[in-house]
Amino acid sequence: MHGFNDFLKEFDFSESDLIAWMKEMDKYNLLEVESKKYHKSESKVHGIGIFASDNISKGDVVGAATIGDQRLTIVRWINHSDKPNVEFIELKDKEHPSIKAICIAKENLNKNDELLVDYRHERLDNEGM
């Protein structure tokens, strides 16, 4: 991620400190789910990423991002890009009140494309993303 190390330095935080903090947060806030639309795999962008398991059309819901206070797999493992192909949006659905956010495709995606989001624009209130 462009400028990520500068960001860590600004807050006097090392990458190993960040990883340790994320592991601790995962104990309480992460709910790993399997999906037919996406899967985790090694990323060329950074570490592990989220990839399309099949073709996904622009505007399609890729999956739930949060349930209650817990982040789901897609939120935890999705990588950053200045040219994102998905976005997270808040969901206010009376039929599914526990799902607070979903992931939507911003463009057509092919099977095995890595799903990428712009971290700078994906701040959902109180979702711990």
VENGICOR-V862921 format. One record per backbone hydrogen bond with DSSP energy under -1.0 kcal/mol. NH is the residue of the N-H (numbers start at 1). CO is the residue of the C=O. If there is no record, write none. Layout:
# VENGICOR-V862921
{{NH:CO} {NH:CO}}
This chain:
# VENGICOR-V862921
{{4:1} {7:3} {8:4} {9:5} {10:6} {11:7} {12:9} {13:8} {18:14} {19:15} {20:16} {21:17} {22:18} {23:19} {24:20} {25:21} {26:22} {27:23} {28:25} {29:25} {30:26} {31:71} {39:51} {41:49} {43:47} {49:41} {51:39} {52:113} {53:37} {56:109} {59:105} {60:57} {62:103} {63:103} {65:101} {66:101} {67:70} {68:98} {70:67} {71:29} {72:65} {75:72} {76:72} {77:73} {78:74} {81:117} {85:116} {86:116} {87:104} {89:102} {91:100} {99:96} {102:89} {103:63} {104:87} {105:60} {106:85} {109:56} {112:52} {113:110} {115:50} {117:79} {121:118} {122:119} {127:124}}
